[in-house]
């Protein structure tokens, strides 16, 4: 599966088939097929005609001719200065029935999977247990987690007489945990939250899905960042939303481009503190523009503050939620700062939406498991979370500096993006012809995990995403050596 | 909220307002308002005209005239011999925009909640922690749970070197747990399941929502039992499905009625081992009819085996899944047999649907928390689950017999349904004029919890649902005394 997706543009979909018709018609047909099969989702950004021409070994004129026809037939929409995108609604056909037809060719006739289940296939992520190795992004290194403290609290809470961990719990979460979360986020991230606005969830994914359900109906639009965090985009598609990728620049999401592409989105999913994966901070001007849009449109901003606790240079930027608590749904996750197997995250929601969010959580899974909530509440309120963040901020910073020093070995082949925050850094290839997916795959074969930048929703970007927090000095040096060899072998 | 819903038919919605127009027009308007506001959901069953006439103190002719007009205008559909239902699609109006209009009258203009979030409001269930008191249905009594054993296993697993509880886990669940579940369900419930077909979820609700997403798209139909388990019906509505309540009789769901109401449903949610709440077992003939429909239609049966482990009289009936593993999505929950705060349930899914289910679970919340999965796997594979089921089967049976004996005190006012299985029994009032919601509310005020039968989706049924497993002899006697007094006071 990874292989097929990796070669989406370069081999499977568009490589011209020597025998059939003029080159531009073959390009056109392959793109239509990719759209009809869902390999190219609605609203997906297409590679630039220059990139396509280069990858296919065809003239740019041929590719432009194919794209013009796709535009004329309504399969592709071109936005000058922004790019070409698969159309949001396909022309002259009922999308559901056309997908059904394709579907039945592949399966026994009595098995039919829903359209929305089909949108969730090819989900980018983990189905197998993941061990942290250099340079898995977004995976907290286990060695820093104070497991003994956790075990002690667990041991105490599981035996606590009169604890409510054994019955049904409140759908919005244990009161003690909601209070601890509100106090922590208000102090560390400048949110403005009461414990009543906190909803305990199992994960960022669940928080985003609940937000999608509460503020949008199927067919309504959601802005996401391009490049951006793909699992959330799949989650939004699975919730029936029309996902509109909006380009980002050094200031964050380009609100003007969003207004141009689809002003009437019901929500915008953004990562203001540390854009995923490029690492930019959203500028104050951009924040204000985004909030202005949200106020005017009555839409909501979903702020994923996935590693807002880690900033090594400059002042920490306050959360967007603190600027407009009535328009922002703030999401934080303990799975990314403590350990992923925990499955506790949270949303801070506008007061007016508390009821609908609790209803939606209740219908989704009743409530989150109780004992772990109790242990986490104690872990936070007894000061262990602050201590852990202090300690890991220091350790990750050391690793960041070591990584950046060792990464000099790559300076002739990549340009690094900002590395002032979080747990990962992005590098773009100086030679944009290098296939980043092939590099990532070859590295994985040698025991080094790097993300391919083109997988984050903008196939025009080619480079690598490195998680630096999981690699101590020796591992970082060895891993970077392997990455360098692999890139050079691909040139 | 509870109060308003309790009096849906008897006061708020239909009580004629003395000042305005002819009686039948007032009845008509109140029902239309209830439909437009969502208080009466699409497809909801209406009380019989006899019941309405009695409750309103109007002649049956007046009520029939109102109903005929509602039928003529397309708001209500009448099925001879089955009943009257709110129409599945309302006439001459866009449902979304009409609800929006109502919505904005109640909220500040900048707050807009989605239609699907609106369907989840008035969710019947728990938002507050629930303590088990007589006669809360579906709540396992804590005193039988071997908490010391659980604590010992937890203590061992949390310290186990090399355990995978700290990283990301597989989306379908820990392998050890899936194997233990398959072995348990195959042995105890005659399912035909490999560990690969098992998907670990947090709850029955989550398993049902995943099933809805995987096999149906918004707007497609789902059969549910009437009366039936309301939280699942809300979950299906929240997933965008057109919920079609199909009446049940002593043999279970009336498949012929389902075929008449909506043959093209994508799934049927049923409780074959112990119909919730009436307690009937689905007959073999009915099982075969349901499977025949499913095979012909290419639809799926969602079998909720919520208390299939408890049968006190007669042979245990095998699961439906064992009869047709390719058509049945079987759901079991440890939250109902161990402790609700655990949040671990599972689905056994047809082989052809394993991939889409895992994708959907992954997009929903990544995976279920790991440590608890590990503890549960050990609990099952080391024999503690079997032991717990043996012990509780015996204890619940004792309580059942005591309850049935003490419940003789009610024999002049109620008729009890079957009590051969599970953890609850249903009683219908001999005098159908008694308001069961008022009785339940008055009992709650005196510290006794009983379910009002009319809340399970068929307002023509009036009676009470008693959980017997949570009440020891003394509590059962005292509780039943209070229930009797309350019923007599309502007469």
Interface residues (C-beta under 8 A of the other chain):
Chain A: X96 X107 X108 X109 X110 X111 X112 X113 X114 X115 X116 X117 X118 X120 X121 X123 X125 X126 X127 X128 X129 X130 X131 X132 X139 X142 X145 X147 X150 X151 X154 X155 X158 X159 X164 X165 X166 X167 X168 X169 X170 X171 X172 X201 X202 X203 X205 X206 X209 X213 X214 X215 X216 X217 X218 X220 X231 X234 X235 X238 X240 X266 X295 X298 X326 X335 X339 X340 X341 X342 X343 X344 X350 X352 X353 X355 X356 X358 X359 X360 X362 X363 X364 X365 X366 X367 X368 X369 X370 X371 X372
Chain B: X96 X107 X108 X109 X110 X111 X112 X113 X114 X115 X116 X117 X118 X120 X121 X123 X125 X126 X127 X128 X129 X130 X131 X132 X139 X142 X145 X147 X150 X151 X154 X155 X158 X159 X164 X165 X166 X167 X168 X169 X170 X171 X172 X201 X202 X203 X205 X206 X209 X213 X214 X215 X216 X217 X218 X220 X231 X234 X235 X238 X240 X266 X295 X298 X326 X335 X339 X340 X341 X342 X343 X344 X350 X352 X353 X355 X356 X358 X359 X360 X362 X363 X364 X365 X366 X367 X368 X369 X370 X371 X372
